[in-house]
Amino acid sequence: MRVVVLGSGVVGVSTAYSLLRDGHEVVVVDRGAEAANFTSFANAGLVAPGHAYAWSSPAAPRKLLQSLWREESALRFRFSADPSFWKWTFKFLRQCTAERARINTQRKVRLCRYSQAALHEVVGATGVSYDGRGGGLLYLYRDPANFAAAVARMRILTDEGVELRALDPAETVKVDPALGPVQDKLAGALFAPSDESGDARLYTLALAKVCEDLGAEFHYGTTIHGLRQDGGRISAAVTDKGEIAGEAFVLCLGVFSPRIARELGAELPIYPIKGYSVTLPTAGRNNPPTVGGVDEDNLVAYAPLGERIRLTATAEFAGFSTSHRPADFAPMLRAARDLFPEAGDYDSPSYWAGLRPMTPEGTPILGPARQPNLYLNTGHGHMGWTMAAGTARITADLVAGRQPELDLTGMTLN
């Protein structure tokens, strides 16, 4: 079957690979000059089932309200005249109950664990290199009360098979000696031994090359304007360079997916949430972290990537803007310097901002659309790198008419 994949981020390229392995003829279309040119370009780099909590929780509305007057808050909620913003916010707030948070977290962590196993199979089969690093991730707490609360709530993940250990400061330093000089600033950490890190962009570029070698056709620099519908089925992608015909289509356009779906009569509850990242060179530095993790009290993630370290932070409701200023990165750099003063060259930062395609539940939207030959694989939020290989396999199963191995309840259009 000729399958057209719309989007060449980590989700789109992973989907292309899974379809190729099933023997399909695959065409990938993207407006970027190469793969991983948008949301996958410089994300956090963490493959983290041990951090798969739903963002929508009973505490979220208070945090959103506080962010209105806290300029340096890691969460930046600003009012917008965009009707889509209000629709999404209302749906998000409806998910902020204890029961909904529990259900959404369970679904999210199951998908993350399934996807991590699928990622390992892809890497084993292809040998792609992406500065991957095992050895676990550390979720650090400076405040004793916050650490105690984290220990109390981790059972929702451990009940789903995630290994998490509560460590005191001395035990934390044994996992990552780079934290030794700041041990007295830590209340403790949660350690997820099976979590890992790696550069999603390098992975996507390498996997795209594998896909090309397997016969995939990539149309870069090609803007998708819509999908042509004939007799209740999709017949072609309409682009600025002409139509691209296919027998099946997969929508992997992240924050731009709702625009395409809306023309076909479907409302996808996906809204862009901006995140910021800084990449620092580490060559010649004395004490960079040896494993990745999250400074939970400042909501700053960090990942060692070869001779670089990636820092990421902030969830900002800013529409489709990816603009940024050096001042936007000051809080995360300050928090990182406090933990890892010798982690990297703080005088040579590479700044970036990208848009997370968030759903109110925090889980992606998968499965068929209203048109039987259009499949959705979009809305992965802040965990697209963790979820990509798994949702790609699920999508390939659905295209082939197979029952997916994972229960998709709550993750389909209906």
C-alpha positions in Angstrom: 0.0 0.0 0.0 1.2 3.5 -0.7 1.1 5.4 2.6 1.7 9.2 2.8 3.1 10.3 6.2 2.5 14.0 6.9 5.3 15.3 9.1 9.0 14.4 9.5 9.5 14.9 13.2 10.5 12.1 15.5 6.8 10.8 15.4 6.5 11.0 11.6 9.9 9.4 10.8 9.3 6.7 13.4 5.9 6.0 11.7 7.5 5.8 8.3 10.0 3.2 9.6 7.3 1.0 11.1 5.3 1.2 7.9 8.3 0.3 5.8 9.0 -2.7 8.0 5.5 -3.9 7.1 6.3 -3.7 3.4 4.4 -0.5 2.5 5.5 2.1 0.0 6.1 5.2 2.1 6.1 8.9 1.2 7.0 11.5 3.9 6.0 15.2 3.4 7.3 18.1 5.5 7.8 21.8 5.1 11.2 21.7 6.7 14.5 21.5 4.9 15.2 18.2 6.7 13.7 15.9 9.3 13.3 17.0 12.9 13.3 20.6 11.9 10.6 21.8 14.3 9.4 20.4 17.7 12.0 17.6 17.6 14.9 19.9 16.9 16.2 20.6 20.4 13.8 19.0 23.0 14.7 17.8 26.4 16.2 14.5 25.3 14.7 12.4 28.1 13.1 9.0 27.5 11.3 9.0 30.8 8.5 6.6 31.8 9.5 7.5 35.3 8.2 11.1 34.7 4.9 10.3 33.0 2.6 12.1 35.3 -0.3 13.9 33.7 0.1 17.7 33.7 -3.6 18.1 34.4 -4.0 17.5 38.2 -5.8 19.1 41.1 -2.8 21.4 41.7 -2.7 22.7 38.1 -5.4 25.4 38.3 -3.6 27.1 41.2 -0.3 27.0 39.4 -1.9 28.5 36.3 -3.4 31.3 38.3 -0.2 32.0 40.1 1.7 32.3 36.8 -0.3 35.3 35.9 1.8 37.5 38.2 5.0 35.5 38.5 7.2 36.6 35.6 9.9 33.9 36.2 7.5 31.1 36.7 8.2 27.8 34.9 4.6 27.9 33.8 3.5 31.0 31.9 -0.2 31.3 31.4 -1.4 34.4 29.6 -4.9 35.2 28.4 -5.5 35.0 24.7 -8.3 36.1 22.3 -7.9 32.9 20.4 -11.1 30.8 20.7 -9.0 27.6 20.4 -7.1 28.7 23.5 -10.3 29.0 25.6 -11.7 25.7 24.3 -8.5 23.9 25.2 -8.2 25.5 28.6 -11.7 24.5 29.5 -11.1 20.9 28.5 -7.8 20.9 30.4 -9.5 22.2 33.6 -12.1 19.4 33.3 -9.2 16.9 33.6 -7.8 18.5 36.8 -9.5 16.2 39.2 -7.8 13.4 41.2 -9.6 10.7 39.4 -8.9 12.1 35.9 -5.3 12.7 36.8 -4.9 9.0 38.0 -6.5 7.7 34.8 -4.5 9.9 32.5 -1.3 9.1 34.2 -1.9 5.4 34.0 -2.6 5.6 30.3 0.4 7.8 29.8 2.9 5.6 31.6 1.6 2.4 29.9 2.2 4.0 26.5 5.6 5.3 27.6 6.8 1.9 28.8 5.5 0.2 25.6 7.2 2.8 23.5 10.5 2.6 25.3 10.6 -1.1 24.5 9.8 -0.4 20.9 12.6 2.2 20.8 15.1 -0.4 21.9 13.9 -2.7 19.2 14.4 0.0 16.5 17.9 0.8 17.8 18.8 -2.8 17.9 17.6 -3.4 14.3 19.1 -0.3 12.8 22.1 0.6 14.9 21.3 4.3 14.7 23.5 6.6 16.8 22.0 9.5 18.7 24.2 10.2 21.8 22.0 7.7 23.7 22.8 7.2 27.3 21.3 4.6 29.7 21.9 4.3 33.5 18.7 6.0 34.6 17.5 9.5 35.3 17.4 11.4 38.6 14.4 13.5 39.7 15.9 15.9 42.2 14.2 17.7 45.1 15.6 20.6 47.1 12.5 21.1 49.3 11.9 18.3 51.9 8.1 18.7 51.7 8.1 18.4 47.9 10.3 15.3 48.1 8.0 13.7 50.6 5.0 14.4 48.4 6.9 12.9 45.4 7.7 9.7 47.3 4.0 9.4 48.3 2.7 9.8 44.8 5.2 7.6 42.9 3.2 4.5 43.6 0.9 5.3 40.6 4.0 4.7 38.4 5.5 1.8 40.3 2.1 0.0 40.2 2.4 0.1 36.4 5.8 -1.5 36.4 8.2 1.5 36.5 11.1 1.1 38.9 11.5 4.1 41.1 13.8 4.4 44.2 13.7 7.2 46.8 17.3 8.2 47.6 18.7 10.4 50.3 21.3 13.1 49.3 24.3 10.8 49.8 22.7 8.0 47.7 21.9 10.5 45.0 25.6 11.5 44.8 26.5 7.8 44.4 24.3 7.7 41.3 25.8 11.0 39.9 29.1 12.1 41.6 28.7 15.5 39.7 26.2 16.4 42.4 28.7 15.9 45.2 29.6 19.6 45.6 25.9 20.5 46.1 24.8 17.6 48.2 23.8 19.8 51.0 21.3 21.6 48.8 19.3 18.4 48.1 16.5 16.9 50.1 16.6 13.7 48.0 15.8 12.3 44.7 13.7 9.7 42.9 15.9 7.5 40.7 14.4 5.7 37.7 17.1 3.1 36.7 15.5 2.2 33.4 14.9 5.8 32.1 17.4 7.2 29.6 18.4 10.1 27.4 19.5 10.9 23.9 19.2 13.5 21.1 15.9 13.1 19.4 17.0 15.1 16.4 20.1 13.0 15.8 17.9 9.9 16.2 15.3 11.2 13.7 17.9 12.2 11.1 19.6 8.9 11.3 16.3 6.9 11.1 15.2 9.1 8.2 18.4 7.9 6.4 17.5 4.3 7.2 14.0 4.9 5.8 15.5 6.3 2.6 17.7 3.3 2.3 14.6 1.1 2.7 12.9 3.0 -0.2 11.0 5.8 1.4 10.5 9.0 -0.6 10.9 12.3 1.3 9.5 15.6 0.1 11.2 18.3 2.2 10.5 22.0 1.7 6.9 21.1 0.9 4.1 22.9 2.6 0.9 20.9 3.2 -2.2 23.0 2.5 -4.8 20.2 3.1 -6.1 16.8 2.0 -8.3 16.1 -1.0 -11.3 14.0 -0.2 -13.1 11.8 -2.7 -16.1 9.5 -1.9 -15.5 9.8 1.8 -11.8 8.8 1.6 -8.6 10.8 1.3 -7.1 10.6 -2.2 -4.2 13.1 -2.0 -2.2 15.6 0.1 -2.5 19.1 -1.4 0.8 20.9 -1.2 2.5 24.0 -2.6 4.3 21.7 -5.1 1.3 19.8 -6.3 -0.8 16.9 -5.1 0.7 13.7 -3.6 -1.5 10.7 -4.0 -1.8 7.8 -1.7 -3.9 4.9 -0.5 -3.6 5.8 3.2 -2.4 8.9 5.1 -1.0 9.4 8.5 -1.3 12.8 10.2 1.8 13.5 12.3 1.9 17.3 12.1 1.9 18.1 15.8 0.6 21.6 16.6 -0.5 22.0 13.0 -2.6 18.8 12.9 -5.8 20.6 14.0 -5.8 22.9 11.0 -5.7 20.0 8.6 -8.3 18.0 10.6 -10.7 20.9 10.9 -11.1 21.1 7.1 -12.2 17.4 7.2 -14.8 17.9 10.0 -12.7 16.8 13.0 -11.8 18.9 16.0 -8.5 17.8 17.5 -8.0 19.2 21.1 -4.3 20.1 20.6 -2.8 23.4 21.6 0.8 24.6 21.3 2.7 25.0 24.6 6.0 26.7 24.1 9.1 25.2 25.8 12.7 26.7 25.9 16.0 24.9 25.6 19.7 25.8 25.9 22.5 23.6 24.7 25.9 24.1 26.1 29.3 22.6 25.0 30.9 20.5 27.7 34.3 19.6 26.1 37.0 20.3 28.7 34.7 20.9 31.6 35.5 19.3 34.9 32.2 18.1 36.3 29.2 17.7 33.9 26.4 15.4 35.0 26.8 11.7 34.2 23.1 11.0 33.9 20.2 13.2 33.0 17.3 14.3 35.1 15.0 17.0 36.3 15.5 19.7 39.0 11.9 19.3 40.2 11.6 22.4 42.4 12.6 24.6 39.4 11.2 22.3 36.7 14.4 22.3 34.7 15.3 19.2 32.8 18.9 18.4 31.8 20.5 15.7 29.6 24.1 15.1 28.8 24.3 14.5 25.0 27.8 13.6 23.9 30.0 16.7 24.4 26.9 18.8 25.1 24.4 19.3 27.8 20.8 20.2 27.0 18.7 22.3 29.5 15.0 22.7 29.0 12.3 24.5 31.0 9.0 26.5 30.8 5.5 25.7 29.6 4.2 28.9 28.0 0.8 29.5 26.5 2.0 31.7 23.6 0.1 30.5 20.6 2.2 29.6 17.6 5.1 32.0 18.4 8.6 30.5 18.7 10.3 33.8 19.4 12.6 34.1 22.3 15.0 36.5 24.1 18.1 35.7 26.2 16.1 36.8 29.3 13.7 33.9 28.7 16.5 31.5 29.5 17.9 33.2 32.6 15.9 31.2 35.2 16.9 27.8 33.9 20.5 28.8 33.5 20.6 30.1 37.0 19.1 26.9 38.4 21.5 24.8 36.3 24.5 26.8 37.5 23.4 26.2 41.0 23.4 22.5 40.6 26.2 22.0 38.1 28.5 25.1 38.1 31.1 23.2 36.0 28.6 21.4 33.7 29.4 23.3 30.5 30.4 26.5 28.9 27.7 28.8 30.1 29.2 31.6 28.0 28.5 29.7 24.8 24.7 28.9 24.9 22.7 27.8 21.9 19.1 29.0 22.4 15.9 27.5 21.0 12.2 27.5 21.6 9.7 25.0 20.3 6.0 24.1 20.5 4.7 21.0 22.3 1.4 19.7 20.8 -0.5 19.2 24.1 -3.8 17.5 24.6 -5.8 18.2 27.8 -5.2 14.6 29.0 -1.5 14.6 28.1 -1.9 11.5 25.9 -1.7 11.6 22.0 -4.6 11.1 19.6 -4.3 7.8 17.7 -6.3 5.7 15.4 -8.5 6.4 12.4 -10.1 9.7 11.6 -13.6 10.0 10.2 -12.2 9.1 6.8 -11.3 5.3 7.0 -7.9 5.7 5.3 -6.7 8.7 7.4 -4.9 7.8 10.6 -4.0 10.1 13.5 -0.7 10.0 15.3 -0.4 13.4 16.9 -0.6 15.4 20.1 2.3 13.8 22.0 2.9 16.9 24.1 6.1 17.1 26.0 6.9 13.3 25.6 7.0 12.8 21.9 10.5 11.5 22.1 9.5 8.9 24.7 6.2 7.9 22.9 7.3 8.0 19.2 8.4 4.5 18.6 5.4 3.0 20.4 2.8 5.1 18.6 4.5 4.4 15.3 4.1 0.7 15.9 0.4 1.2 16.9 -0.2 3.2 13.8 1.4 0.5 11.6 -0.7 -2.1 13.2 -3.9 -0.1 12.5 -3.0 0.5 8.9 -2.4 -3.2 8.5 -5.7 -4.1 10.1 -4.0 -5.7 13.2 -5.2 -5.2 16.7 -2.6 -3.0 18.6 -0.8 -4.6 21.6 -1.8 -1.6 23.7 -5.3 -0.6 24.8 -6.1 2.7 23.1 -9.0 3.6 25.4 -9.0 7.4 25.9 -6.5 8.0 23.1 -8.6 8.0 20.0 -10.7 10.6 18.2 -13.9 9.3 19.8 
